[in-house]
Amino acid sequence: MRRFNFKNRIITLTILAVMFTSLGFYGAYKLWVSPKKETKQWVVPNLKDTSHKFFTEEALIQNIIQKQEMITTEVELKQKTSIDDSWGSAITFKKIQHIYFYGRGIFVVNLSNIPKDAISINGTKLTLTVPRPYIKSINIDEEKTVYETPEKGIFRFGEIKLTPEEYEVMMTEAKDGMKEKLSSGQIYQDAVKNSEISISKFVQSLFSEDTKNNYTISVKFQQ
């Protein structure tokens, strides 16, 4: 019995060590800092006073944080946003433009602080308890953004122009809409299922060819 428990402990420690080593490799290589580059000088075009010069220097690294996150799901999204610049409710004074943003949402599972007791072995069943997947980022591909021709009444002319501040607000609203879609319903359930499959396959790949079929991998998520 002690021998079996010792074997289970060795398997558990080995899995944890390989997981942290594999997932931390990307973060570890960032520790190499490139040689210092020369200062770059440039002039802002279209300035009346061209005597003003600006200098950019090498970016300084303030802090490096090692991450051990597994990307388990990527979702492509389309978010419709409408700009209403109408004058009142009359059709003759309406001015509306529809914009379609295309983005990609990424779900990850944080494996940074998994304790030893997160892995348990009961006979041939290996159970791994990990944090639930969460939305790591939502990136909008601005090159794919579609701007429809504005719908205008007979007394409205010109295009709809936005200030940089208004555009930023619109982008934020589009991301919030995408995040709400990712966080609810079937999409999140699919992300949970994908995470279970990805982690299970990853753990199974840590075993040798002779032993990988000896265990059934079960993945549970923390509440």
PLY file of the C-alpha trace (Angstrom):
ply
format ascii 1.0
element vertex 223
property float x
property float y
property float z
element edge 222
property int vertex1
property int vertex2
end_header
0.00 0.00 0.00
2.83 2.41 0.86
4.55 1.50 -2.37
1.41 2.36 -4.32
1.03 5.69 -2.53
4.68 6.49 -3.18
4.16 5.73 -6.87
1.12 8.01 -6.99
3.08 10.79 -5.31
5.89 10.48 -7.83
3.40 10.61 -10.71
1.71 13.67 -9.22
4.96 15.57 -8.68
6.17 14.65 -12.16
2.99 15.91 -13.81
3.12 19.18 -11.88
6.79 19.71 -12.69
6.34 19.09 -16.41
3.19 21.23 -16.59
4.85 24.20 -14.94
8.01 23.78 -17.02
6.11 23.55 -20.31
3.66 26.37 -19.67
6.30 28.63 -18.12
8.76 28.28 -21.00
7.26 31.16 -22.94
7.50 33.50 -19.98
11.02 32.39 -19.11
12.53 33.25 -22.46
11.50 36.89 -22.00
14.19 37.21 -19.36
16.72 37.72 -22.16
17.10 41.46 -22.67
18.33 42.69 -26.05
21.35 45.00 -26.22
20.69 48.70 -25.81
19.78 50.41 -29.07
20.73 53.88 -30.24
18.40 56.79 -29.52
16.05 57.44 -32.44
15.43 61.03 -33.51
12.36 62.10 -35.49
10.42 65.19 -36.47
6.64 65.48 -36.44
5.48 66.32 -39.99
3.25 69.28 -40.85
4.46 71.38 -37.91
4.96 75.09 -38.39
7.95 75.10 -36.07
10.30 72.41 -37.40
12.96 73.25 -34.83
11.20 70.95 -32.34
12.76 67.51 -32.35
11.66 64.47 -30.41
13.72 61.57 -29.13
12.68 58.02 -28.36
14.87 55.81 -26.25
14.90 52.11 -25.57
11.90 50.93 -23.58
12.85 49.96 -20.04
11.52 46.75 -18.51
9.88 47.53 -15.19
8.71 44.08 -14.24
8.46 40.57 -15.69
5.71 38.29 -14.47
5.85 34.64 -15.39
2.49 33.29 -16.52
1.42 29.68 -16.77
-1.84 29.92 -18.65
-3.25 27.45 -21.14
-5.24 28.84 -24.06
-8.14 26.44 -24.48
-10.65 28.30 -26.66
-10.66 31.04 -29.28
-13.93 32.52 -30.51
-14.40 34.73 -33.56
-17.00 37.44 -33.02
-18.93 40.08 -34.94
-20.45 43.05 -33.13
-22.87 45.48 -34.76
-22.80 49.10 -33.60
-25.09 51.84 -34.91
-24.50 55.59 -34.89
-27.69 57.64 -34.88
-27.13 61.25 -35.91
-30.76 61.90 -36.83
-32.58 65.16 -36.20
-35.67 64.10 -34.36
-37.82 61.16 -35.46
-38.78 62.34 -38.94
-37.56 60.06 -41.74
-36.52 63.04 -43.85
-34.00 64.08 -41.19
-32.61 60.67 -40.26
-28.92 59.84 -40.49
-27.85 56.41 -39.28
-24.73 54.36 -39.95
-24.14 50.71 -39.04
-20.63 49.50 -38.23
-19.54 45.87 -37.88
-16.55 45.06 -35.70
-14.76 41.72 -35.99
-12.81 40.38 -33.05
-11.38 37.32 -31.35
-12.02 36.28 -27.76
-9.52 34.07 -25.94
-10.30 31.80 -22.98
-7.48 30.57 -20.76
-7.05 28.42 -17.66
-4.62 29.71 -15.06
-2.33 26.89 -13.93
0.09 29.09 -11.99
-0.79 28.05 -8.44
-1.97 24.48 -8.63
-1.15 22.72 -5.32
-0.01 19.11 -5.09
-3.39 18.00 -3.77
-5.01 19.27 -6.97
-4.03 15.94 -8.50
-5.40 12.79 -6.94
-5.04 9.18 -8.07
-7.55 6.51 -7.13
-6.66 3.24 -8.75
-6.43 3.96 -12.46
-8.37 7.25 -12.29
-6.37 10.46 -12.17
-8.36 13.56 -11.21
-7.04 17.07 -11.74
-8.81 20.08 -10.18
-8.07 23.42 -11.86
-9.51 26.97 -11.93
-12.39 27.62 -14.30
-11.58 29.16 -17.69
-11.91 32.91 -18.03
-11.75 35.50 -20.79
-8.13 36.56 -21.12
-8.56 39.12 -23.87
-10.78 40.41 -26.65
-8.92 41.77 -29.66
-10.67 43.70 -32.42
-9.17 43.54 -35.91
-9.72 47.12 -37.07
-8.69 46.25 -40.63
-11.78 44.04 -40.95
-14.20 46.68 -39.65
-17.07 47.27 -42.09
-18.64 50.73 -42.33
-21.98 50.64 -44.12
-23.12 53.59 -46.18
-25.14 55.90 -43.92
-28.92 55.82 -44.24
-29.89 59.45 -44.80
-33.12 61.34 -45.22
-33.56 63.71 -48.15
-32.59 66.70 -46.00
-29.39 65.19 -44.54
-26.02 65.33 -46.28
-22.39 64.37 -45.69
-20.76 61.58 -43.75
-20.90 60.86 -40.03
-17.63 61.96 -38.44
-16.42 60.85 -35.03
-13.89 62.45 -32.73
-11.07 60.20 -31.42
-12.80 60.18 -28.04
-16.10 59.06 -29.58
-14.32 56.34 -31.55
-12.67 55.02 -28.37
-16.06 54.92 -26.64
-17.50 53.00 -29.59
-14.63 50.50 -29.48
-15.12 50.01 -25.74
-18.83 49.42 -26.23
-18.10 46.88 -28.97
-15.70 44.97 -26.70
-18.22 45.05 -23.85
-20.84 43.56 -26.17
-18.44 40.80 -27.22
-17.51 40.08 -23.60
-21.15 39.79 -22.61
-21.71 37.33 -25.46
-18.70 35.23 -24.43
-19.67 35.17 -20.76
-23.13 33.74 -21.13
-24.98 30.83 -22.62
-23.61 28.11 -24.81
-20.35 29.85 -25.71
-19.07 29.72 -22.14
-20.21 26.12 -21.73
-18.29 25.24 -24.89
-15.22 26.99 -23.45
-15.49 24.89 -20.28
-15.81 21.70 -22.31
-12.87 22.64 -24.54
-10.78 23.38 -21.46
-11.57 19.98 -20.00
-10.55 18.23 -23.21
-7.38 20.31 -23.71
-6.11 19.79 -20.16
-6.97 16.09 -20.23
-5.02 15.59 -23.47
-2.10 17.62 -22.13
-1.84 15.57 -18.94
-2.11 12.33 -20.90
0.74 13.45 -23.16
3.03 13.61 -20.09
2.93 9.84 -19.70
5.09 7.47 -21.66
3.64 5.37 -24.46
3.67 2.34 -22.16
1.71 3.97 -19.33
-0.54 6.64 -20.90
-3.37 4.15 -21.39
-3.17 2.91 -17.80
-5.00 5.95 -16.40
-8.33 7.63 -17.02
-7.96 11.44 -16.85
-10.74 13.42 -15.19
-10.69 17.23 -15.06
-12.76 19.16 -12.52
-13.10 22.91 -12.16
-13.00 24.86 -8.94
-16.25 26.47 -7.81
0 1
1 2
2 3
3 4
4 5
5 6
6 7
7 8
8 9
9 10
10 11
11 12
12 13
13 14
14 15
15 16
16 17
17 18
18 19
19 20
20 21
21 22
22 23
23 24
24 25
25 26
26 27
27 28
28 29
29 30
30 31
31 32
32 33
33 34
34 35
35 36
36 37
37 38
38 39
39 40
40 41
41 42
42 43
43 44
44 45
45 46
46 47
47 48
48 49
49 50
50 51
51 52
52 53
53 54
54 55
55 56
56 57
57 58
58 59
59 60
60 61
61 62
62 63
63 64
64 65
65 66
66 67
67 68
68 69
69 70
70 71
71 72
72 73
73 74
74 75
75 76
76 77
77 78
78 79
79 80
80 81
81 82
82 83
83 84
84 85
85 86
86 87
87 88
88 89
89 90
90 91
91 92
92 93
93 94
94 95
95 96
96 97
97 98
98 99
99 100
100 101
101 102
102 103
103 104
104 105
105 106
106 107
107 108
108 109
109 110
110 111
111 112
112 113
113 114
114 115
115 116
116 117
117 118
118 119
119 120
120 121
121 122
122 123
123 124
124 125
125 126
126 127
127 128
128 129
129 130
130 131
131 132
132 133
133 134
134 135
135 136
136 137
137 138
138 139
139 140
140 141
141 142
142 143
143 144
144 145
145 146
146 147
147 148
148 149
149 150
150 151
151 152
152 153
153 154
154 155
155 156
156 157
157 158
158 159
159 160
160 161
161 162
162 163
163 164
164 165
165 166
166 167
167 168
168 169
169 170
170 171
171 172
172 173
173 174
174 175
175 176
176 177
177 178
178 179
179 180
180 181
181 182
182 183
183 184
184 185
185 186
186 187
187 188
188 189
189 190
190 191
191 192
192 193
193 194
194 195
195 196
196 197
197 198
198 199
199 200
200 201
201 202
202 203
203 204
204 205
205 206
206 207
207 208
208 209
209 210
210 211
211 212
212 213
213 214
214 215
215 216
216 217
217 218
218 219
219 220
220 221
221 222
